[in-house]
Amino acid sequence: MTTVTADLAVVTVGAAPLRPEDIVAVARHFARVELDPSALARVAATRALIEGLADDPEPHYGISTGFGALATTFIPLERRMQLQASLIRSHAAGTGAEVETEVVRALQLLRLQTLATGRTGVRPVVVETYAAMLNAGITPIVREYGSLGCSGDLAPLSHVALAAMGEGEVRVVDRSTGSGNLMPAAEALGAASIPPLELREKEGLALINGTDGMLGMLLLALHDLRTLLDTADVAAAMSIESLLGTDAVFAADLMALRPQVGQASSAANLRALLAGSEIMASHRDPAVCTRVQDAYSLRCSPQVHGAARDTVGHAAMIAQRELAASVDNPVVTDDGRVESNGNFHGAPVAYVLDFLAIAVADVASISERRTDRALDVARSQGLPPFLADEVGVDSGLMIAQYAAAGIVSELKRLAVPASVDSIPSSAMQEDHVSMGWAAARKLRRGIDGLARVLAIELLTSARALDLRAPLQPGPATRAAREVVRTVASGPGRDRFVSPDIEALTELVLSGAVADAALGGAGVDTAAPAVRRVAAASEKTTMSEGNR
């Protein structure tokens, strides 16, 4: 649960399962973490069970045995602390570029939540150390490659555990700037007065057996996609308006004939966004507009955007279930048993990560088609070629569309599922893995690409709306165009386009475009995207028939 005290958000861990917004608050906005006292009591109680089993001459997996393919090897009492440290050091085998701070912080928080359930058998000091590291901004260096998504995100979680032991490297991130200095973990812990952990029986496994990395990236992606799908509706409305398309096809009764929730939501957004437009009103008369139907990229926008919204809704359901999970192996049950299990397998999360990548690619694809239509003199309904100022001298936004096309091509490649590509490991003990981490990493790249494609459509449609003057767009799309104009000027001679795209991409990701347009249209932008219903009047006049 997130609370706000003296302008500082605080997330309580251990009282109830964390919510998606709690993960975002800690990962991105450096909210502080507090441990619920009852959680520490549960942790202490289950630790007593583990210590009892540690004294048992019979072997117990992860407590008095080796791991993975070495699970049948009994480890003497005097060697077990070395066993735990060796486990972490050997499994911290990631390679490649540093993973983003927000991903690592999400991973840290989610592992902390599992530790606080009292199902893992760690000591209270382990839980307290993870919370203290988060609050001190100590972000372990986690590398791009290393996780197969089973037994969970072993390598990424091992890098975090290694830092808690005072080994490896970390960045100490300042919450006000988001930047951090690279330093040895021991130095960072010392500066924060956090004693390094000396792991005991079971604790090494408990720190690394979980889906926390892929789940953290899923939750961050869902947060971003809600904003991006709202922005896609705004961009589509601006394109439809500037290309003299019809809003009749978005009528509520037509949507009711196919009761898809996401489609209805996107169509409601489009109706609200296009309301009150002089441009739309200018061609409602069938005697003025002789087109029979709009192209699919205009007419079918709510069907595509809506399908993506429903995909987000399904993925959110899986994420919510995973947030309520206690993933470890072995795990301590309610009645005090310590049991091996397979809950660490990342398949449920990996599948929806791949599903979302498909939706991302398709929403970007239809956006790029709308952009291309606005630039083609044969299809743009009277707009100049490439929206250029002086045709033949200026190229307008020709190459901006090239950039969008190149991104869409890559997004289609990123839509190939990772979760079907299992590779056996650990001497065939772990003979089927989820590849959920890889699915999450490519989805993050896909979300960045979608934001850029939408930024290019907004840049294009804003200029196209300008070129329809003296006719004015509706209040909502006008508000979106004004946001675009804060970073990119209107029609004129060719200029350096790249900075405009970069700045507009940042505005897209911030939600500024969606908030300005949908807020102005009376849409509740605080509600989950798959449930938003336009508050604007449904009495807006629409032309009869199918233009």
N, C-alpha and C positions, 0 to 999 in steps of 0.2 A: 504494500500500500504506500502511495506517495502522499506526503503531507508537506506543507510549506510553513516554515518558521523563520521569521525575520528575513524574508526574501530568499531563503535558501531551502531548496527542496530536499526532503529527507525520505528515503525509502526504507521501510521496515521489513526486515527479512526474518522469516521463521514463524510468523503468526498465521499466515495464509499464503497460498500460491501467489507468486508475483504476477502482475498484469503486464500486458505488452507495453503500456505506457511507462511502467516502472523501469523496464529494460532500457527504453529510449532515454529516460531521464538520467539514469546513471551512466550509460554508455556515451551519450552525446553531450549531455549538459552537466555532467559531473555532480549530480545530486549525491548527497551524503548517504551513507548506509548506516542503519542502526539494527542491532540484533535484538529480537524479542527475547526477554528473559526465559520464557517457557521453552524456547528452542534450545537454549544452552542446557537446560535441565534434561531435555530429551537426549541430547548429545552425550551428556555425562552418563546417563543410564545405559545407553547402548554400548558405550565404551567399556563399561564394567563387564558386559557380556563377552566382548572381544578379548579382554584381558584374561577372563576365565578360560576361554578356549586356547589362548596362547600357552597356558600352563598344561594343557592336555597332551599326554604323550601320543595320542592319535593325531594324524595329520588333518589339517583343515585348510582348504584352498585359500591362498592369499594371506593367510595368517601364519601358518607354519610350513608352507610349501612354496615352490617356485611358481612361475606364471606361464600362461600360454602352453607351449609345447613342453614346458618343464613343470607342469602342474602336479606331476606325481613325485617330484623330488622333495624329500623332507629336509627342512632347513633347521639346524640346531639353534637353540635359544640365543647363544652368544653371537650368532651370525645374522640375526634378523634385522637389526638396524642397518647393517651394511647392505642387506638384501633390498630394503626399501630405497636407500640412497642410490644403489646401483640401478634399480628399476627406473628411477626418474632420470638419471644421467644418461642411461642407454637409450631411453625412449625420446629424449629431447634431441631428436635427429632431424629436425626440420631444416629445409634449405630454401634458398630463393629470397625474394624481396621481403621486407618487413610487412606484416599484415597491419592494416589500419588500426589506430588507437581505439576507435569505437568498437571494432570487432573484438579486440582483446578484452576491453572492459566489459562488454556483454558476456563474453565467455567466462571471465572471472566471476561476475555476479551470478550467472546461472549455476556455476559450480558451487559457489557459496550457498545458494539456495538449497541445493541437494544435500550439502554437508549439514545444513541446519535442520534438515528433516529428522535427524536422528536415525536414519536408515543405513548409514555408511560405516559407523563404528569408529569414527575419528574422535580424538580428544577435543574438548572445548577450545583449547588454545589454537588448534588448526583453524577452526571457524573464525575465531577472533583475529587471527593473522590475516586471513583473506579479506575480512572486512576492513582491517586497518590499512592494508595495501591499497584498496580501492579509494579510501578516504584520503590517503596521502598522494594520490595520483601516480602511484608506482605501476607502470605498465610494462610487463615483461615483453621482451622481443620474441615474437612468434613469427615463424617463417611461412612463406606461401605454400610450400609442398611438404608433405609428410603424413597427412591423414588419409586413411582409406575409409573413414566413417564407420569403423568396426574394429576393435571393441570401442566404439565411440571415436572421439577425436583425440587419439592417444598422444600423438606428437605435439600438437598445439597445447593441450592441457599439461603435458610434461614440461614444456618450456615455462609455463606459469608456476608449476610446482617447484621447478629448479630455482626460480627467482625467490620463492618463499623460503627456500633452503639457504639463500644467500649466495647462490652461484649463478653464472650467466650474466646477461646484460639486460638492462631495463631503460625505459625512458621515464623520467619524472615529469609529468605533464602538468602545466599550470592551467587551472580551470578557467581563468579569465582570458587566456590567449589560445589555449588548445595546443600550444607547442611544448616540446619537451626536450630535455638534454639527455644524451646517451651517457650512461655510467654503469659501473659494476653494480650488480644487485646488492652485494654486501654493503657497499657505500650508501646506497639509497635507503636500505633498511636501517642502517645505523643513524643516518640523518633524521629519520622519522621515528627513532627510538622503538623500532620493531625488532625483537630478537629473532634471528633465523630459526626456522623449524628444524628439529632433529626428529625425523619420522620414525614411528614405531610400527608394530605389527598392523597390517591391513591398510595403513594410511596411504602408502604409495598408490595402491590400486584405487582407493577411494578418490584420490585427487585426479585420476586420469581416465576413469571409465565412464564416459558420458557423451551425450550428443550436444554438448553446450556450445561448441563452435558453430556447427551448422544451424542449431536452433537460434542462436543469437543473430546470425546473418539473416535467417528467415524473418525474424521479428523486425529487424531494421528495414528489410526489403518491403515488408507489408506496410510499414509506416510510410515509406517513400512512395509506394505504388498507389496508395489512396490519394496522395497529392497529385501524382502524375496522371491518374485516370480522370480526376476532376479537370486538370489542365488540358487533357486531351479533348474533353467535351468543349472547353472554352475555345481551343484552337480549331476544332471542327466547326463550331458555330461561326467563328470569324471567317473561315474559308467558305462555308455555305453562303453566308451573307455576301461576301465580296464577289463570289462567283455567280450570284443571282440564282442560287438554288432555292428550292421550296422547303417550307417547314410543314406542309400539309402531311407529309409522310410520317411525321413524328406524333401525330394525334393520339391522344390517350386511348380512344376506342380501337384504333388500329393496333396499338401495343397490347391491349387486353386480349386480342385474338391469339396472341402467343405469350402466355403468362410467364415469361422469364423475368426474374427479379431485377437483375442487373440491366437488362435492356430497357425496362420500364424506367429505371432510375436515370440512365443516360438520356433517354428521350425526354423525360421531364426536365432535365437540365437544359437540353437544347431548346425546348419550347420557351423556357424562362429566359435563356440567354438571347434569343432572337426577338423577344417581345419588344414592341415599340420602335421597331426599326423603319426608318424612312426608306432604306434601300430595299428591304423585304416588301414593303407596301408598294413600291414603284412598279413591281411586275406581277402583282397578284391577278390583275385583269387578264383573262385568257386571250383577249385581243392583243395584248402587249407581249405576253410570253407564249411563244409557240412551241417550246420544248415539250416533248411528251413525258420524259422521265429524266431525272438526274442520274449521273454515273453512280456506280455502287459506292465509290469512296466517299461520296456525299450522302447518298440515300441510306446506306447501310451502316453509317457511323454508330448509331446506338446498338445495333446488333453485335458489332465487333467490340466496341468499348464495353458493352454490357456483359458479353461473354467473359471478358477479362475481369470485370467486377465480380462475377460469380466465381471465377477461379480464385480471386483474392479471398472471397468469402469462405471457400472450401479450405484453402491453405490456412486461413486464420483459425478455423475450427481445429485443424490438426495441431497448430501451434499452441492453442489454448490447452489442449489435452496434454501436450508435451510439457507445458509449463507446470502442470499439476503432477508430473511424474517424479519419482525418486529413482534415478537410474544409477545403478552401481552393480558390480559383480565381484564377489558375492554381496548380497544385500541382507540387512537385518529386518526380519518380518515383525509384524505386530505382536506375535506371541513369542518372540525371542529366538526364533530359529535363524541360523545364518545359512542362506541358500544360494547356490549358483543359479544363474538364469541367463537369458539372452536379450534382456531389455535394452542393452547398449547398442543393439543393431540399429542403424540409422535409416532403415528403409522408409518408415512413415514420413520422415522429414525430407529425405532425399527425393521421394516421388513428387511432393508438392513443389519443391524447389525447381525441379525440372518442368513441371506443369506451368509454373509461373514464367519460366524462360520462354516457353512457347507463346504465352499471352503477350509478353513484352515484345517479342519479335513481330507479332501480328499487329499490335496497336501502332508500333513504329512504322510498319509497312503501309498501313492505310493512311497514316499521317503524311508520309513521303509522297504518296500518290496524289493527295490533295495539294501539296506544295507544287508538284510537277504540273498539275492541271492549271494552277494560277499563272505559271510562267509560260505556258504554251499558247501562243496567239490564236491557234485554231480552236482552243477549248476554253479560253478564259473569258468569253463573253465581252469582248471589246477592250480588254486591258492590253497595254503595250507589251511587245515581246520581252520576256524576262523581267518585266516591270522596270525596264530601263528608262532613263530620263531622255537621252538622245539616242534613238535606235541607230545602231551601226557604229556609233562612237562608244557608247556605254554598254557594258555587259549585264548590268543590273544584278540580279540574284542568281544568275545562271550557275555559278560554281558553288553557291550555298546548297543548291539542290544536289550537286555532285556529292558534297559532303554527306548529306542526308542519305543518299543512295548507297554510299560506301558503308555507312554505319549500319543501315538496314541489312545489307549483305552479310556483314559480320554477325549481326544479331540472329540471322537465320542459321548460321553455323553454330552459334552458342546455344541455339534451341535444341540441338541434338542432345538427347538425355545422357547424363553421366551415370545415372543409377542402374543402367542395364549393363554396365561395363565392369563387372566384378573381376578382380584379380586375386587369386589365392595367396595367402601369406602365412607366416609362422609355421613352417613345415607342415602345411595343410591342416593345421588345427583351426585356423581362421580361413576356411576354404570358400567362404562367400561373404563379400563385404558390400557396403552400401554406396560408397563413393559420394556420400552426402556432402562432405567438405568441398569436393570439386564442383558439385552442383551449385553450392552456395557461392563459391568464388566466381563462377561464370555468370550467375544471376546478378551479382553486384556490378559486373562489367556491363551486363545487359541494361540494367537500370540507368547507368550513366549514359549509355547510348540512346535510350529512349528519351531521356531529358533533353539531349542535344537535338534529336530529330524534332521534338515538339517545339524547341526554341526556334528552329529554322522555320517551321510552319508558322509560328507566331510572328516572326520577323516578316515573312512573306505576306501573310494575310493582313497584317497591320498596314503594310504599304499598299496593298490592294484596296483596302477600305479607304485609305487616303485618296486614292485615284478615282474613287466613285463620287467625290465631291462634285457639286454641292450637296448631294444626298448624304445624310448622316446615318451612321450605324445606330443600333439600339443602345440604351443606357448601359447595359451590361458589357457588350462587346466594346463600347466606347471606353469604359473603365479599364478593360484589359489593354486596349491600345494605348491608353495613357501610361500604364505601367511599362509597356514596351518602350515608349518614348522617353522614359527616364534614363535609358541606356543606349538607345539607338534612334537616330533622327529619321525623319520621314523621307519622302521621295526627293531625289536630286541627283547630282552627278555622282559617278562611281567614287567609292571611298573604301578604305580598309575595312573589310567585312568581319574578319575573324574576331576582333575584340567585341563587336556587337553580339556575335553568337555566344562567346564565352560569358559575357555579362548577363545575357538573357538566360542562359542555362542556369546560372546561379539563382536568378529570380524564379525560374521554374521550380527548381528544387526547394527553394525556401517556401513555396506556396503563395508567393505574393500575387502572381497572376490569377490563380484560381480564386483566392480570397477576394480580390478586387472585383472580379467579374461575377462570381456566384453570390458573393455577399450583396452586391448591388442588385442582383436579380431576385433576391429574397430566398436563396437556398441556404439551408443550415449547413455551413461548412464545418461545424464542430461534430457532427454526427458521423458514424461510420459510412464510408463511401458507398457501400452496397445497399445502404438503407436510405440514402438521402432522397428526399422528395421535394421538388420545387415548390416553393410557397407562392410563386407568382400565379396570377389568375389564369385559370385554364380557359377563360372566355375569349382569349385572343383570337381574332378573326383569322380563319385559314381558308384558303381557296378550296373549293369542292373539286373532287376528281383527282386524277393522278397525273400531275404535269410532268 
